[in-house]
Amino acid sequence: MDGEVPNIKKWIVFYPVYINSKKTIAEGRRLSTSKACENPTCAEIGDCCSHLKLPFAIEIDKAYPRDFMQRGRVRVLLKKEDGTLYNPAISSRKELMRHVAELVPRHPGRVKKQEPASTSNTGSSKSGKGGKKKR
C-alpha cells in the first residue's frame, strides 16, 4: 500500500469541473461548452476511465480550489512505467477530457435518471391549464 501512494501522486489530476458545461472558463472549465457535459461526478468519470481501460483512483476528500464546495477528484494514469500508453487513443490530458466528456452523457446511471424526468416534463406541459386570463 505504501508503494502505491507515491505513484498516485504522479498521476494526472482530473476534476469534474474541467468538463462541466455549466461552469465558465474562469470557474475552471477546460473544454468548449459544445464538447463538455452537464454536471459530471467523480463516480461517472471513474467509470469512464475503467471503460477506457485506464487505471484511476477517486479521491473524495479533495476539492477544486476555485470551487471548494464541490468535493472529489480523479487521478488517472495514462502511461506505463516504460512510457507506453495504456490506451493508444488517449495520449494527453485534453484527449482524456474529450473522451470522458463524450462518455459521461451515455453513462448508465445518467441515462436512467434523465428518462423519467423527460416523460414527466412532457406530461405536465400537456395537462397544465396555462393560458391567457379573461378580464
C-alpha positions as CSV (number, residue, x, y, z in Angstrom):
1,M,0.0,0.0,0.0
2,D,2.8,2.4,0.8
3,G,4.4,1.8,-2.5
4,E,1.2,2.7,-4.4
5,V,0.6,6.1,-2.7
6,P,3.7,7.9,-4.1
7,N,2.8,6.5,-7.6
8,I,-0.7,8.1,-7.4
9,K,0.8,11.5,-6.6
10,K,2.4,11.4,-10.1
11,W,-0.9,10.6,-11.9
12,I,-2.9,13.2,-13.8
13,V,-5.4,15.1,-11.7
14,F,-8.9,15.3,-13.2
15,Y,-11.6,17.5,-11.5
16,P,-15.2,17.2,-12.7
17,V,-15.2,21.0,-13.1
18,Y,-12.8,20.6,-16.1
19,I,-15.6,19.1,-18.3
20,N,-18.7,20.8,-16.7
21,S,-20.6,22.7,-19.3
22,K,-22.4,24.7,-16.6
23,K,-19.1,26.3,-15.5
24,T,-17.3,29.2,-17.2
25,I,-13.6,29.1,-18.1
26,A,-12.9,31.4,-15.2
27,E,-14.6,28.9,-12.9
28,G,-12.3,26.1,-14.2
29,R,-13.8,24.6,-17.3
30,R,-11.2,23.4,-19.8
31,L,-13.3,22.3,-22.8
32,S,-15.6,24.2,-25.0
33,T,-19.3,24.1,-23.9
34,S,-20.2,22.1,-27.0
35,K,-17.8,19.3,-26.1
36,A,-18.4,19.5,-22.3
37,C,-21.1,17.7,-20.4
38,E,-23.5,18.8,-17.7
39,N,-22.6,18.3,-14.0
40,P,-20.3,15.2,-14.2
41,T,-19.5,13.3,-11.0
42,C,-16.3,11.6,-9.8
43,A,-18.0,8.2,-10.0
44,E,-19.1,8.8,-13.6
45,I,-15.6,9.9,-14.6
46,G,-14.1,6.8,-12.8
47,D,-16.5,4.5,-14.7
48,C,-15.5,6.2,-18.0
49,C,-11.8,5.7,-17.1
50,S,-12.4,2.0,-16.4
51,H,-14.3,1.7,-19.8
52,L,-11.3,3.3,-21.5
53,K,-9.1,0.7,-19.6
54,L,-7.1,3.4,-17.8
55,P,-6.0,2.9,-14.1
56,F,-7.7,5.6,-11.9
57,A,-8.1,6.5,-8.2
58,I,-11.0,8.6,-6.8
59,E,-10.1,11.0,-4.1
60,I,-13.4,12.0,-2.5
61,D,-11.9,14.2,0.3
62,K,-10.2,16.6,-2.2
63,A,-11.8,19.7,-3.6
64,Y,-11.2,22.0,-6.5
65,P,-9.6,25.2,-5.2
66,R,-11.8,27.6,-7.2
67,D,-15.0,25.8,-6.2
68,F,-14.2,24.1,-2.8
69,M,-17.8,23.2,-2.1
70,Q,-17.7,20.6,-4.9
71,R,-15.8,17.6,-3.5
72,G,-13.9,14.9,-5.2
73,R,-11.3,14.4,-7.9
74,V,-10.0,11.6,-10.0
75,R,-6.4,10.6,-10.6
76,V,-5.7,8.9,-13.9
77,L,-2.5,7.2,-15.2
78,L,-2.0,7.5,-19.0
79,K,1.4,5.9,-19.4
80,K,3.0,2.7,-18.1
81,E,6.4,2.8,-16.4
82,D,8.2,2.0,-19.6
83,G,6.5,5.0,-21.3
84,T,3.9,3.2,-23.5
85,L,0.3,4.3,-23.3
86,Y,-2.4,2.3,-21.6
87,N,-4.9,3.4,-24.3
88,P,-3.2,4.4,-27.6
89,A,-6.2,6.7,-28.4
90,I,-5.5,8.9,-25.4
91,S,-2.1,10.5,-25.3
92,S,-2.7,13.7,-23.4
93,R,-4.9,15.3,-20.7
94,K,-7.0,17.1,-23.4
95,E,-7.7,13.8,-25.2
96,L,-8.7,12.2,-21.9
97,M,-11.1,15.1,-21.2
98,R,-12.7,14.9,-24.6
99,H,-13.2,11.2,-24.4
100,V,-14.6,11.3,-20.9
101,A,-16.9,14.2,-21.8
102,E,-18.3,12.1,-24.7
103,L,-18.9,9.1,-22.5
104,V,-20.4,10.7,-19.4
105,P,-23.8,11.6,-21.0
106,R,-24.1,7.9,-22.1
107,H,-23.4,6.7,-18.5
108,P,-26.0,4.0,-17.5
109,G,-26.9,5.8,-14.3
110,R,-27.3,9.1,-16.1
111,V,-29.5,7.7,-18.9
112,K,-31.9,6.2,-16.3
113,K,-32.1,9.5,-14.4
114,Q,-33.0,11.6,-17.4
115,E,-35.7,9.3,-18.9
116,P,-38.3,9.7,-16.1
117,A,-37.6,13.5,-16.0
118,S,-38.3,13.9,-19.7
119,T,-41.5,11.9,-19.6
120,S,-42.8,13.8,-16.5
121,N,-42.0,17.2,-18.2
122,T,-44.0,16.3,-21.3
123,G,-46.9,15.1,-19.2
124,S,-47.0,18.2,-17.1
125,S,-46.9,20.6,-20.0
126,K,-49.9,18.9,-21.7
127,S,-52.1,18.8,-18.6
128,G,-51.4,22.4,-17.4
129,K,-54.2,24.9,-17.5
130,G,-51.9,27.8,-18.6
131,G,-53.3,30.4,-21.0
132,K,-54.5,34.0,-21.2
133,K,-56.8,35.1,-18.4
134,K,-60.0,36.7,-19.4
135,R,-60.9,40.1,-17.9
